[in-house]
Amino acid sequence: MITRFLNTLEQKMGRHYIPDLMKYLCLGMLGVFVLDYLPFGISASSLLYFNRSLILQGQVWRLFTFVFLPPDSSILFILFSLYFYYMLGTMLENRWGSRRFNLYYLIGVLGSILGGFVTGYATNYYLNMSLFLAIAVLYGEMQLNLFMVLPIKMKYLAWVDAALLIYSFLFGSWPSRIALLLSLAPFFLFFGRNAYLAARHDWWKLRNWWNNRKR
């Protein structure tokens, strides 16, 4: 039923989508990061972040410009972060096509906006991290070289990501919890059942391995 609903939404988009969406998002984040370091006396991020009060006062661009806020990181790490986001988005777009990937990201943006109006807080961090969870469901057995040296399967990295998100939910404030859940709305819609089945399968494999090890 959910799949049929998503297919209907995708068809209604028609030609209203942006090819290479993640490329433009990452370039935008890089541009904001650079502008924040220029001596203008005010950071670009301060003009773009989601602020419910300012939006209601007429600064409506903040409804969407928060998606261009770069991750909080050092100058060296920002390039790695943006490359990682770009790689994940491109993999999903190549798998689904541009229109379906646009739908996935748009649902996440709308969920973030809804969470922002409920709590006053919205971020693109959880939405971008949901791309990693989506890739892990689709390409769980794919192997990456962590730190260019250590080979590890994508699904195991996803477990770490999921643990961090669960930790953020359990120990964060209620505004951050609501923002997290609504930002992950596209992942739950697209992969909720598959993610549950994959997690249960891995859990039973781990449990059987542990029980055999104790014998």
N, C-alpha and C positions, 0 to 999 in steps of 0.2 A: 504493500500500500504506500509506504514512504517512497519507495523507488519510483512508483507510478507518479506520485506527486512531484518528485524532483524532475522526472522526465518531462512532465507537463510544463513546469516552470522553465526548463531549459528551452523547450520549443517556443514558448511565448517570448523569450528574449530575442528570437529572430536573429537579425544582424547587429543587434545592439550589444556588442561586446568588444573588448580590447585585446587583440593578439599580443603576446609577450607581456602580459600584464605585470608579471613579477619583475621584469627588467625595469619598467618605468617606476614601480614602487621602490625598488632598491636604489635607482638613480636619484629619486626624490629624497630618500633617507640620507644618501651620501651628500647631496646638496645641502640639506638642512644641517648636517653634521659640520660641513665646511663653514657654512655661514655662521654657525654658533661660535666659531673660533676667530672670526674676523672682528676687528675693533669697531663695531657699530654702536657700542654702548648698550645694546639690547639684543638678546639672543633670538634667533628665528624660531626656536622651539616655543618660546613664551608667547608667540603670536599664533601658534598653530595647535597647541594642545587643547584637549576637550575640557571645556569649562561651562557647566550648565548655566550658571548665572550670566556669563558673558554672551552665551548663545541666545538666551532669552532677552538680552538687551540689544540684540541685532547683529552680533558677530556670527552669522550663520555659517560662515566658511569652516568654523571649528567643528561642525558636524562631521566633516570628512577629512580635514587636513591632518587630524591626529594620526592617520594611517602613514604619514610621511615622517613621523618622529623616529629618529634612529635609536637603536638600543643603547642603553647606558654602558659604555665601554671605553677603553683606551683607544688612542689613535691607531695603534697596531692591531688591536682586536676588532675594530669596526669593519675593516676590510674582510676579515675572515667571516664575521657574522653575516655581512651582506652577501658575500659569495655563497654562504651556506643557504641563506634564504632563497637566493636566486636559483641555486641548484635544485632545491626541493620544489619550488614553484614550477620550474621548467620540466622536471620529471613528471609532475602531476598533469601539466598541460599537454605534454607529449602523450601521456597515457589516455587522457580523457578528451582532449581537444580544447581549444581556447574557450568556447562558450560554456562548457561545463565547469572548467576551472574558474571562470569569471563568476559563475553562479555560486560556487563554493565560497569564494572570497567575499562576495557581496553579502551572503547570508551571515558570514562572520562579522562584517562591518555593521550590518543592521542590528545584529545581536549586541555588539559592543555599544552602539548608539543607544539602544533600549536600556542596557545596563547603566549607561552614563546618565540617562534621564532619571532612572530610579535612584541611583546612588550619588550622582554628581561626579563619578569617576569613570573614565574609559581609557583603555590602552590598546595598542596593537600587538603587544608582546604575546599574549596568550593565543591570539589568532595566528600569528606567524609560527608559533611553536606547534600549533595544531597541524601545520603542514608536515612537520616531522612525524607526528603520530599517523597521519594519513599514509605517508610513504612507508612507514613501518608495517602497516596492515597490508599494503599492496606488494611490498618488496622486502618482507621480513627476513628472508634468507640471504639477501644481498649483503656482501661483505665490504666493509670500509676499513681503511688503514688509519686508525686513530693516532693522531699526532704524527702521521706519515710513517708510522712504524708498526703499531700494534693492530693486528687484524681482528676485527670484531663484527659480528652480524648486526644488521640494522635493528632487529627486534630487541636485542639486548640493550642497545642504546635507548630504544623507545621505553623500555622498562624504567631506565634511569629518569628519563623525561617525565614519565607518568608518575614516578615516585615524588619528583620535585613538585609537580602540579598538585598532587594529593597533599603534600606537606604544606604548600601555599594555601590550599583550601582549609585544612584543619587548623592551622595556626594563624591565618590571616584575619583581617577584620571582615565584618559582614559585607561592606561595600566591595572589597577585593574578591570575596567569594562569589558574589553575584556577577561581578565583571568577568571572573574566570569562567563560570558556567555558561553565561550568554555568549562569550567570545568563542567558546568551544562548540557552540550550537551546530555549525556545519559538520564538524567531525562526528557528533552524535547522530545527526541526520543521515550522513553518508555512510558511516562505518560502525554505528553503535552495536548492532547485532554481530557483525563480523569480528569487531574488536573483542567483544565478550567471549565469543567462541574460541578465538585465538588465545586469549588470556587463560581460559579454562583448560585448553589443550596444553599450553606450556606449564601451567600449574601442576597438572597431573603427571606430566613428564618429569618435572622436578621432584615431585613427591615420590614417584616410583624409583627415580635414581637415588634419592636419599634413603629410602627403605632398603633397597638392594645393597647400598653401601654399608648399612649398619649390620647386615647379616654376616 
